[in-house]
């Protein structure tokens, strides 16, 4: 594309009507001319390529600012980030074509707006300034990385007194871990959300805690936590406010935290892979971060579709982007379209040269009957091997073990599919939506061998025979059960969430056991019988009677330690390390499993909870964590 100005988002030369909103401080500026430095009000404080200098371009009628220059850990900078121009000058923003798609966008109410995000090189926006002041702007998709800029216009603008340093705000103390450090960091890894590219949630070469289990340390955060993974003694996780953090697995000390939008998906070969949805620009991103420093190694953006999932296998990165599966080079991020399907891709698994994708069609506002589907593609050529489809609400991510692909669904079922030809082997019914699966292969410990475990919204943890789908047991827990994790002959699960019922006077309606402190816990179960081996309470219940008071994450396990997150509506967001001895040695279980029949009893509490927020509200809440 040439340097000609495109029609996309170009504003004309007349800007007088909007210039009054350049900055509220503009009307109260100190008219000190050019002898005092501009006061940006902290707007540029987190901009990596801003060194405190405002580049003087006065005397020029046209000034160019580069979009996607090098900075902020990649091509995520405006250059120069701060520039001074004359009243009446025109600023042209020229895209380099690097770093994905970008915008030039003022804060709400101010005039700069280039429109939709653009990735192609060239000049895609210009603006002629006709009022003095300071004009702040940002790149919508990459503001969290520090991609901000400012234009100083004329002589009448807010300034700082010469020689007076900008006052430094008193920093909010960063929370530190409480408790005792582990004697050593785990040597085992749990490097993807469900252990590995097969999504089995089963760790074959490690053991979790069995005896003398207790909280070892906890670390608080300022925002909701998602998707911990473990690699080389470090826990990597995401926060709800578009950041990624690295935490020492032994001590709980923060190693680094980056303002990178999205959720951690995997760690491989020294890279942390993060995917995100850029909601206000309609696209999504894949970031590859250095695992030691958090610095961006590369990023790729899709300008139209969200990135829903990612797997790393055999040195390749596979991404679920909208209705496509793409393959990316792990070192540079170069993209290749592998497959395109009819419907949104939700999850991926990669096993023995085959990519298995699960997804949905006609879900949400579509008048057609919703369907889940699973497809198999050759990992090299992208050729489709087979396709499976079923009337159903959305599926879980696919889990693959011993030649079978397993998917759970929001329609209260698990489907077992032959990995060679896509034929259905069996279907098992459950009492509510399936939140996630653990598929244990035949060569595992006898107690868990050949078993599919399911966390379910009806408060039960289920175990099914992987060969025929017969239910082996189910155990009642304290709330909706997240994706379980298996290590040794123990199944680990955390309760996903609970909605408190209230009486007409607003008081909390206590449950059958007389307590509302039911759900914030993590448990260890005997993999063969479902017997509860231990339970560790996680903080205390928060109840306001109107919103989900708590939701927890999926546990990960290594070397006698379980790592799990909790998020509460009182603003408490915590990463826990739960540790204990790995050998059972005749320990007495702390609780006895509730054995129930096949009639689905035990779903009453979930049904009552649905009544509080409505079916739509409940579904939006539960899918927000599972599908993100």
C-alpha positions as CSV (number, residue, x, y, z in Angstrom):
1,X,0.0,0.0,0.0
2,X,1.4,3.5,-0.9
3,X,1.7,6.4,1.4
4,X,-1.5,8.0,0.2
5,X,-4.1,8.9,2.9
6,X,-6.8,6.4,3.0
7,X,-10.5,7.2,3.5
8,X,-10.5,5.2,6.7
9,X,-11.3,7.5,9.6
10,X,-9.9,10.7,8.1
11,X,-11.1,13.8,9.8
12,X,-11.3,17.0,7.9
13,X,-9.3,20.2,8.6
14,X,-12.0,21.8,10.6
15,X,-11.8,20.6,14.3
16,X,-12.8,23.7,16.2
17,X,-16.1,22.2,17.5
18,X,-14.2,19.3,19.1
19,X,-11.0,20.9,20.2
20,X,-12.6,22.1,23.4
21,X,-12.5,18.5,24.6
22,X,-8.8,18.0,23.9
23,X,-8.2,17.9,27.7
24,X,-10.2,19.2,30.5
25,X,-7.1,20.8,31.8
26,X,-6.8,22.8,28.6
27,X,-9.3,25.4,29.8
28,X,-7.3,25.8,33.1
29,X,-3.9,25.8,31.5
30,X,-1.0,27.9,32.7
31,X,-0.1,30.2,29.8
32,X,3.7,29.9,30.3
33,X,4.5,29.3,26.6
34,X,7.4,27.1,25.7
35,X,9.6,27.9,28.7
36,X,7.9,25.2,30.9
37,X,7.6,21.5,30.1
38,X,4.1,20.2,29.3
39,X,2.1,18.5,32.0
40,X,0.7,15.3,30.7
41,X,-1.0,14.4,33.9
42,X,0.6,11.0,34.1
43,X,-0.7,9.9,30.7
44,X,2.7,8.9,29.5
45,X,4.1,7.4,32.7
46,X,3.8,3.8,31.6
47,X,5.0,4.4,28.0
48,X,8.3,2.5,27.5
49,X,9.7,4.7,24.8
50,X,8.9,8.0,26.5
51,X,12.0,9.4,28.3
52,X,10.5,12.7,29.4
53,X,11.3,14.5,26.2
54,X,8.7,16.3,24.1
55,X,10.0,16.5,20.5
56,X,9.8,20.0,19.0
57,X,8.2,20.1,15.6
58,X,7.0,23.7,15.7
59,X,7.5,25.6,12.5
60,X,6.4,22.6,10.4
61,X,3.0,22.6,8.7
62,X,2.9,18.8,8.5
63,X,4.3,16.4,11.1
64,X,4.5,12.6,10.9
65,X,4.1,10.2,13.9
66,X,5.0,6.6,13.3
67,X,2.4,4.0,14.4
68,X,3.9,0.6,15.6
69,X,7.4,1.7,16.1
70,X,9.7,-0.4,18.2
71,X,8.9,-0.1,21.9
72,X,6.9,-1.5,24.9
73,X,8.2,-5.0,24.3
74,X,7.6,-5.1,20.5
75,X,6.2,-2.9,17.8
76,X,3.8,-1.2,20.2
77,X,4.8,2.4,20.3
78,X,4.1,5.8,18.7
79,X,7.2,7.6,17.7
80,X,7.7,10.2,18.9
81,X,5.3,9.5,21.8
82,X,5.2,13.2,22.7
83,X,5.4,16.0,20.0
84,X,4.9,19.8,20.1
85,X,3.3,21.4,17.0
86,X,2.0,24.8,16.0
87,X,-1.7,25.6,16.0
88,X,-2.9,24.9,12.5
89,X,-0.4,22.1,11.9
90,X,-1.5,18.7,10.5
91,X,-0.3,15.5,12.1
92,X,-0.2,12.4,10.0
93,X,0.0,9.0,11.6
94,X,1.9,6.5,9.4
95,X,1.6,2.7,10.2
96,X,4.6,0.5,9.8
97,X,2.6,-2.6,9.2
98,X,4.2,-4.3,12.3
99,X,2.7,-5.5,15.6
100,X,-0.8,-6.3,14.4
101,X,-3.6,-3.8,13.9
102,X,-3.6,-0.4,15.6
103,X,-5.7,2.7,16.2
104,X,-5.2,6.3,17.1
105,X,-8.0,7.0,19.6
106,X,-8.5,9.8,22.1
107,X,-10.0,9.1,25.5
108,X,-13.8,9.4,25.4
109,X,-15.0,12.9,24.4
110,X,-11.8,14.0,22.7
111,X,-11.4,14.4,18.9
112,X,-8.8,11.9,17.7
113,X,-10.4,8.8,16.2
114,X,-8.9,6.7,13.3
115,X,-11.8,4.3,13.3
116,X,-11.3,0.5,13.1
117,X,-7.9,-1.1,13.9
118,X,-5.6,-1.2,10.8
119,X,-2.7,-3.5,10.2
120,X,-1.5,-2.4,6.7
121,X,1.4,0.0,6.3
122,X,0.7,3.5,5.2
123,X,-0.8,6.8,6.4
124,X,-4.3,5.9,7.6
125,X,-5.1,9.0,9.7
126,X,-4.4,12.7,9.9
127,X,-5.8,15.6,11.9
128,X,-5.4,19.4,11.7
129,X,-5.2,21.1,15.1
130,X,-6.9,24.5,15.5
131,X,-7.0,24.9,19.2
132,X,-4.1,25.0,21.7
133,X,-3.9,22.3,24.4
134,X,-2.6,18.8,25.0
135,X,-4.3,16.0,23.0
136,X,-3.9,12.5,24.4
137,X,-4.4,9.4,22.4
138,X,-3.8,5.6,22.5
139,X,-4.0,2.4,20.5
140,X,-7.1,0.6,21.6
141,X,-5.8,-2.9,21.2
142,X,-2.4,-2.2,22.8
143,X,-2.9,0.5,25.4
144,X,-2.3,-2.1,28.1
145,X,1.2,-2.5,26.7
146,X,1.9,1.2,27.0
147,X,1.0,2.3,23.5
148,X,0.0,5.9,24.2
149,X,1.0,9.3,22.8
150,X,0.3,13.0,23.1
151,X,0.3,16.1,20.9
152,X,1.1,19.5,22.4
153,X,-0.5,22.3,20.3
154,X,0.4,26.0,20.3
155,X,1.5,28.0,23.3
156,X,-1.4,27.7,25.7
157,X,-1.3,24.3,27.4
158,X,-0.9,22.9,30.9
159,X,2.7,23.0,32.2
160,X,4.9,22.1,35.1
161,X,6.9,24.7,36.8
162,X,10.5,24.6,35.5
163,X,12.9,22.8,37.8
164,X,10.0,21.3,39.8
165,X,9.9,17.5,39.4
166,X,6.6,15.8,38.7
167,X,5.4,14.6,42.1
168,X,5.7,10.9,42.5
169,X,2.5,9.2,43.9
170,X,3.0,7.0,46.9
171,X,3.0,3.5,45.4
172,X,0.4,1.0,46.6
173,X,2.4,-1.7,48.4
174,X,2.4,-4.9,46.2
175,X,0.9,-7.8,48.2
176,X,3.4,-10.3,49.4
177,X,2.8,-14.0,50.1
178,X,1.7,-15.1,53.5
179,X,2.5,-18.5,55.0
180,X,5.6,-20.7,54.7
181,X,7.7,-21.4,51.6
182,X,7.9,-24.9,50.3
183,X,11.2,-26.6,51.0
184,X,11.9,-26.6,47.2
185,X,10.2,-25.7,44.0
186,X,8.4,-28.5,42.2
187,X,10.5,-30.2,39.5
188,X,7.4,-31.4,37.6
189,X,5.6,-29.2,35.1
190,X,1.9,-28.6,34.3
191,X,2.6,-26.5,31.3
192,X,-0.8,-26.1,29.7
193,X,-4.3,-25.5,31.1
194,X,-5.0,-29.2,31.1
195,X,-1.5,-30.5,31.5
196,X,-0.5,-31.1,27.9
197,X,-1.6,-31.0,24.2
198,X,-3.8,-34.0,24.7
199,X,-5.9,-32.1,27.4
200,X,-5.9,-35.1,29.7
201,X,-5.5,-33.2,33.0
202,X,-3.4,-36.1,34.1
203,X,0.2,-35.9,35.2
204,X,1.9,-39.3,34.7
205,X,5.2,-38.5,36.3
206,X,4.3,-36.7,39.5
207,X,2.3,-37.1,42.7
208,X,0.1,-34.7,44.6
209,X,-0.6,-34.3,48.3
210,X,-2.3,-37.2,50.1
211,X,-1.6,-36.8,53.8
212,X,-1.1,-33.9,56.2
213,X,-2.5,-31.6,53.6
214,X,-2.7,-27.9,54.4
215,X,-2.4,-24.4,52.9
216,X,1.3,-23.6,52.6
217,X,1.2,-20.1,51.2
218,X,-1.2,-17.7,49.5
219,X,-0.7,-14.6,47.4
220,X,-3.3,-11.9,46.8
221,X,-3.8,-9.9,43.6
222,X,-5.8,-6.9,42.7
223,X,-7.9,-8.5,40.1
224,X,-9.6,-11.8,39.2
225,X,-7.2,-14.7,38.4
226,X,-7.3,-17.3,35.6
227,X,-5.5,-20.3,34.2
228,X,-2.4,-21.0,36.2
229,X,0.2,-23.2,34.5
230,X,3.6,-24.4,36.0
231,X,7.0,-24.7,34.3
232,X,10.5,-24.8,35.7
233,X,9.5,-23.9,39.2
234,X,7.4,-20.9,38.2
235,X,3.6,-20.5,38.2
236,X,2.3,-18.3,35.3
237,X,-1.2,-16.9,35.4
238,X,-3.5,-14.2,34.1
239,X,-5.5,-11.5,35.8
240,X,-8.8,-10.0,34.7
241,X,-7.3,-6.6,34.1
242,X,-5.1,-7.6,31.2
243,X,-1.9,-8.7,32.9
244,X,0.2,-11.8,33.1
245,X,2.3,-12.6,36.2
246,X,5.1,-15.1,37.0
247,X,5.2,-16.3,40.6
248,X,7.9,-18.4,42.3
249,X,6.2,-21.8,42.9
250,X,8.2,-22.4,46.1
251,X,7.9,-19.0,47.9
252,X,4.9,-17.3,46.2
253,X,7.1,-14.2,45.4
254,X,6.3,-12.4,42.3
255,X,9.0,-12.7,39.7
256,X,7.5,-10.3,37.1
257,X,4.1,-8.9,36.0
258,X,3.4,-7.5,32.5
259,X,0.4,-5.5,31.2
260,X,-0.3,-8.1,28.5
261,X,-4.0,-8.5,27.6
262,X,-5.3,-12.0,27.7
263,X,-5.0,-15.4,29.3
264,X,-2.0,-17.7,29.7
265,X,-2.5,-20.9,27.6
266,X,0.9,-22.7,27.7
267,X,4.6,-22.5,28.5
268,X,7.1,-24.2,26.1
269,X,10.8,-23.8,25.4
270,X,11.1,-20.7,27.5
271,X,8.1,-18.9,26.0
272,X,4.8,-18.1,27.7
273,X,1.9,-18.0,25.3
274,X,-1.0,-15.7,26.0
275,X,-4.2,-15.3,23.9
276,X,-6.7,-12.5,24.1
277,X,-9.8,-11.0,22.6
278,X,-9.6,-7.4,21.6
279,X,-13.3,-6.7,22.2
280,X,-13.3,-3.0,21.2
281,X,-11.4,-3.7,17.9
282,X,-13.1,-6.9,17.0
283,X,-10.0,-9.1,16.9
284,X,-7.7,-11.2,18.9
285,X,-4.0,-11.7,19.7
286,X,-1.3,-14.3,20.4
287,X,1.6,-13.1,22.5
288,X,4.8,-15.0,23.0
289,X,6.6,-13.8,26.2
290,X,10.0,-14.6,27.5
291,X,9.4,-16.8,30.5
292,X,12.3,-15.4,32.5
293,X,11.6,-11.7,32.0
294,X,8.1,-11.3,30.6
295,X,9.4,-9.4,27.6
296,X,7.4,-9.8,24.3
297,X,9.2,-12.0,21.8
298,X,6.6,-11.8,19.2
299,X,2.9,-11.1,18.7
300,X,0.3,-11.8,16.1
301,X,-3.1,-10.3,15.7
302,X,-6.2,-11.4,13.9
303,X,-8.1,-8.2,13.0
304,X,-11.5,-9.9,13.0
305,X,-11.8,-12.9,15.3
306,X,-11.0,-13.7,18.9
307,X,-8.4,-16.3,19.8
308,X,-10.3,-18.9,21.8
309,X,-7.6,-21.5,22.5
310,X,-4.0,-22.5,21.9
311,X,-1.8,-25.6,22.0
312,X,1.9,-26.3,21.6
313,X,3.0,-29.6,20.2
314,X,6.3,-30.7,18.6
315,X,7.6,-27.2,18.4
316,X,4.5,-25.8,16.7
317,X,1.8,-23.5,18.0
318,X,-1.8,-24.2,17.1
319,X,-4.4,-21.5,17.6
320,X,-8.2,-21.5,17.5
321,X,-9.1,-18.2,15.9
322,X,-12.8,-17.6,15.2
323,X,-13.8,-20.4,12.8
324,X,-10.3,-21.3,11.8
325,X,-7.4,-23.4,13.1
326,X,-4.0,-21.8,12.4
327,X,-0.5,-23.0,12.8
328,X,2.2,-20.5,14.0
329,X,6.0,-20.8,14.0
330,X,7.1,-20.9,17.7
331,X,10.2,-18.7,17.2
332,X,8.8,-16.0,15.0
333,X,5.0,-16.3,15.0
334,X,4.6,-16.7,11.3
335,X,1.0,-17.8,10.6
336,X,-0.4,-20.5,8.3
337,X,-4.1,-21.3,7.9
338,X,-4.5,-25.0,8.7
339,X,-8.3,-25.4,8.5
340,X,-11.5,-23.5,8.2
341,X,-14.8,-24.8,9.6
342,X,-18.5,-23.8,9.8
343,X,-18.8,-22.6,13.4
344,X,-16.7,-21.2,16.2
345,X,-13.6,-23.2,17.3
346,X,-13.6,-23.5,21.1
347,X,-10.8,-25.9,22.0
348,X,-7.8,-27.8,20.5
349,X,-5.9,-31.0,21.2
350,X,-2.9,-32.2,19.3
351,X,-1.9,-35.9,19.4
352,X,0.4,-38.0,17.1
353,X,0.2,-35.6,14.2
354,X,-3.5,-34.9,14.4
355,X,-5.2,-31.7,15.5
356,X,-8.6,-32.3,17.2
357,X,-10.9,-29.3,17.4
358,X,-14.2,-28.9,19.2
359,X,-16.6,-26.1,18.6
360,X,-20.2,-24.9,18.2
361,X,-22.8,-23.8,15.7
362,X,-26.1,-21.9,16.1
363,X,-25.5,-21.1,19.8
364,X,-26.8,-17.9,21.4
365,X,-29.3,-15.8,19.4
366,X,-29.5,-18.1,16.4
367,X,-33.0,-19.6,15.9
368,X,-31.5,-22.9,14.8
369,X,-30.9,-25.8,17.0
370,X,-27.4,-25.5,18.6
371,X,-24.9,-28.2,17.7
372,X,-21.5,-29.2,19.0
373,X,-18.9,-30.6,16.7
374,X,-15.5,-32.3,16.8
375,X,-13.2,-32.5,13.8
376,X,-9.8,-34.1,13.2
377,X,-7.2,-32.5,10.9
378,X,-3.8,-33.6,9.7
379,X,-1.3,-31.4,11.6
380,X,0.9,-30.9,8.5
381,X,-1.5,-30.5,5.6
382,X,-4.7,-29.5,7.4
383,X,-6.7,-32.1,5.5
384,X,-9.8,-33.1,7.4
385,X,-9.8,-36.7,8.5
386,X,-13.3,-36.9,10.0
387,X,-16.1,-34.8,11.5
388,X,-18.6,-35.5,14.3
389,X,-21.7,-33.5,15.1
390,X,-24.4,-33.6,17.7
391,X,-27.4,-31.5,18.7
392,X,-26.1,-30.0,21.9
393,X,-25.1,-26.8,23.7
394,X,-21.3,-25.9,23.6
395,X,-18.6,-28.6,24.2
396,X,-15.6,-28.6,26.5
397,X,-12.1,-28.7,25.0
398,X,-11.4,-32.2,23.6
399,X,-9.5,-34.7,25.7
400,X,-7.6,-37.5,23.9
401,X,-6.5,-40.8,25.5
402,X,-6.0,-44.4,24.1
403,X,-7.5,-43.7,20.7
404,X,-10.6,-41.9,22.0
405,X,-11.6,-38.3,21.9
406,X,-13.8,-37.1,24.8
407,X,-15.9,-34.0,25.0
408,X,-18.3,-32.9,27.6
409,X,-21.2,-30.5,26.9
410,X,-23.5,-27.9,28.4
411,X,-26.3,-30.4,27.5
412,X,-25.3,-32.6,30.5
413,X,-23.4,-35.3,28.5
414,X,-20.0,-36.7,27.7
415,X,-19.4,-38.1,24.2
416,X,-16.7,-40.6,23.5
417,X,-15.5,-40.5,19.8
418,X,-13.2,-43.0,18.0
419,X,-10.1,-41.0,17.2
420,X,-9.5,-42.9,14.0
421,X,-12.8,-42.4,12.2
422,X,-15.0,-40.1,14.2
423,X,-17.7,-42.7,15.1
424,X,-19.3,-42.3,18.5
425,X,-18.3,-45.0,21.0
426,X,-20.6,-44.0,23.8
427,X,-22.5,-41.2,25.5
428,X,-23.0,-40.7,29.2
429,X,-25.6,-38.5,30.8
430,X,-24.9,-36.3,33.9
431,X,-27.0,-34.1,36.1
432,X,-25.9,-30.7,34.8
433,X,-23.4,-29.0,32.4
434,X,-20.0,-30.6,32.2
435,X,-17.3,-28.1,33.3
436,X,-14.2,-30.1,32.3
437,X,-12.7,-33.6,31.9
438,X,-9.7,-35.6,33.0
439,X,-9.0,-38.6,30.7
440,X,-6.6,-41.1,32.2
441,X,-5.0,-43.7,29.9
442,X,-4.8,-47.4,30.5
443,X,-1.2,-47.4,31.6
444,X,-1.8,-45.3,34.7
445,X,-2.0,-46.4,38.3
446,X,-4.7,-49.1,38.8
447,X,-7.1,-46.9,40.8
448,X,-7.4,-44.4,38.0
449,X,-6.5,-46.4,34.9
450,X,-8.9,-46.1,32.0
451,X,-11.2,-43.6,33.7
452,X,-12.8,-40.4,32.6
453,X,-13.4,-37.9,35.4
454,X,-15.9,-35.0,35.0
455,X,-16.4,-31.9,37.0
456,X,-20.1,-31.0,36.8
457,X,-22.4,-28.1,37.6
458,X,-24.6,-30.3,39.8
459,X,-22.0,-30.3,42.6
460,X,-20.7,-33.8,41.8
461,X,-17.4,-35.2,40.7
462,X,-18.1,-38.2,38.3
463,X,-16.0,-41.1,37.3
464,X,-16.8,-43.2,34.1
465,X,-15.3,-46.3,32.6
466,X,-13.4,-45.0,29.5
467,X,-14.1,-48.1,27.5
468,X,-17.9,-48.3,27.8
469,X,-19.1,-45.1,29.6
470,X,-20.5,-46.9,32.6
471,X,-20.5,-44.8,35.7
472,X,-18.1,-46.0,38.4
473,X,-19.0,-43.5,41.1
474,X,-19.9,-40.0,41.8
475,X,-19.2,-37.9,44.9
476,X,-21.1,-34.9,46.1
477,X,-19.0,-31.8,46.8
478,X,-19.7,-28.3,48.0
479,X,-20.5,-26.5,44.8
480,X,-20.1,-26.7,41.0
481,X,-16.9,-28.7,40.2
482,X,-14.2,-27.4,37.9
483,X,-12.0,-29.5,35.6
484,X,-10.4,-32.1,37.9
485,X,-6.7,-33.0,37.9
486,X,-5.2,-36.4,38.3
487,X,-1.8,-37.4,39.7
488,X,-0.8,-40.8,41.1
489,X,-4.1,-42.4,42.2
490,X,-5.7,-39.3,43.5
491,X,-8.2,-36.9,41.8
492,X,-8.0,-33.2,42.8
493,X,-10.8,-30.8,42.3
494,X,-11.9,-27.4,43.4
495,X,-15.4,-26.1,43.7
496,X,-16.1,-23.7,40.9
497,X,-18.7,-21.5,42.5
498,X,-21.8,-21.1,44.5
499,X,-24.7,-18.6,44.5
500,X,-26.2,-17.9,47.9
501,X,-30.0,-18.0,48.4
502,X,-31.6,-15.3,50.5
503,X,-34.9,-15.2,52.5
504,X,-37.5,-12.5,51.9
505,X,-35.9,-10.3,54.5
506,X,-32.5,-10.5,52.8
507,X,-30.9,-12.9,55.3
508,X,-28.9,-15.8,54.0
509,X,-30.7,-19.1,53.7
510,X,-28.4,-21.7,55.2
511,X,-28.0,-25.1,53.4
512,X,-28.7,-28.5,54.7
513,X,-25.6,-28.7,56.9
514,X,-26.5,-25.4,58.5
515,X,-23.5,-23.5,57.0
516,X,-23.0,-21.2,54.0
517,X,-19.2,-21.9,54.1
518,X,-19.7,-24.7,51.5
519,X,-17.9,-23.9,48.4
520,X,-14.5,-22.3,48.9
521,X,-12.5,-25.5,49.1
522,X,-10.1,-27.9,47.3
523,X,-10.4,-31.6,47.7
524,X,-8.4,-34.8,47.2
525,X,-10.4,-37.9,46.2
526,X,-9.5,-41.6,46.0
527,X,-9.5,-42.2,42.3
528,X,-10.9,-45.7,42.6
529,X,-13.7,-45.1,45.0
530,X,-14.5,-41.4,45.1
531,X,-13.8,-41.3,48.8
532,X,-12.8,-37.8,50.0
533,X,-9.2,-38.1,51.3
534,X,-8.9,-34.5,52.5
535,X,-10.5,-31.0,52.2
536,X,-8.7,-27.7,52.6
537,X,-10.9,-24.6,53.2
538,X,-10.0,-21.6,51.1
539,X,-10.7,-18.4,53.1
540,X,-14.4,-17.7,54.0
541,X,-17.6,-17.4,52.2
542,X,-18.8,-14.0,50.9
543,X,-22.6,-13.7,50.5
544,X,-24.6,-10.8,49.1
545,X,-27.5,-12.8,47.8
546,X,-27.5,-11.4,44.3
547,X,-24.4,-12.3,42.4
548,X,-22.0,-15.3,42.3
549,X,-20.1,-14.8,45.5
550,X,-17.1,-16.9,44.5
551,X,-15.6,-18.8,41.6
552,X,-12.5,-20.9,41.6
553,X,-10.0,-22.0,39.1
554,X,-8.8,-25.4,37.8
555,X,-6.2,-27.0,40.1
556,X,-2.7,-27.9,38.8
557,X,-0.5,-30.5,40.6
558,X,3.2,-31.2,40.9
559,X,5.4,-32.8,43.6
560,X,3.1,-32.9,46.5
561,X,1.6,-29.4,45.8
562,X,-1.7,-28.3,44.4
563,X,-2.0,-24.7,43.0
564,X,-5.4,-23.2,42.7
565,X,-7.0,-19.7,42.5
566,X,-10.1,-18.2,44.0
567,X,-12.0,-15.1,43.2
568,X,-14.6,-13.5,45.4
569,X,-17.1,-10.7,45.0
570,X,-15.6,-8.8,47.9
571,X,-12.5,-8.2,45.8
572,X,-10.4,-11.0,47.2
573,X,-8.4,-12.7,44.5
574,X,-5.9,-15.3,45.7
575,X,-3.4,-17.9,44.4
576,X,-2.9,-20.8,46.9
577,X,-0.3,-23.4,47.3
578,X,-1.7,-26.5,49.0
579,X,0.9,-29.0,50.1
580,X,1.3,-32.3,51.9
581,X,2.9,-35.8,52.0
582,X,2.6,-37.7,48.7
583,X,2.4,-41.3,50.2
584,X,-1.0,-42.3,51.6
585,X,0.3,-44.5,54.4
586,X,-3.1,-45.3,56.0
587,X,-4.3,-41.7,56.4
588,X,-7.9,-41.4,57.7
589,X,-10.1,-39.6,55.2
590,X,-11.6,-36.3,56.6
591,X,-14.9,-36.8,55.0
592,X,-17.0,-39.7,53.6
593,X,-18.2,-39.6,50.1
594,X,-22.0,-39.4,49.5
595,X,-23.1,-42.3,47.3
596,X,-26.1,-41.5,45.2
597,X,-28.2,-43.3,42.7
598,X,-28.6,-42.5,39.0
599,X,-31.7,-40.4,39.5
600,X,-29.7,-37.1,39.4
601,X,-30.7,-36.1,42.9
602,X,-28.5,-33.3,44.3
603,X,-29.3,-30.9,41.6
604,X,-31.8,-28.9,43.7
605,X,-29.3,-26.4,45.0
606,X,-28.2,-25.5,41.4
607,X,-31.8,-25.1,40.3
608,X,-32.5,-22.8,43.2
609,X,-29.3,-20.8,42.4
610,X,-30.5,-20.5,38.8
611,X,-33.7,-18.8,40.1
612,X,-31.7,-16.0,41.7
613,X,-29.9,-14.8,38.6
614,X,-32.0,-16.3,35.8
615,X,-30.8,-18.9,33.3
616,X,-29.2,-16.3,31.0
617,X,-27.2,-14.7,33.8
618,X,-26.0,-18.0,35.2
619,X,-24.9,-19.2,31.8
620,X,-23.0,-16.0,31.0
621,X,-21.2,-16.2,34.3
622,X,-20.2,-19.8,34.0
623,X,-19.1,-19.6,30.4
624,X,-17.1,-16.5,31.0
625,X,-14.4,-18.5,32.8
626,X,-14.6,-21.8,31.0
627,X,-14.6,-20.5,27.4
628,X,-12.3,-17.6,27.8
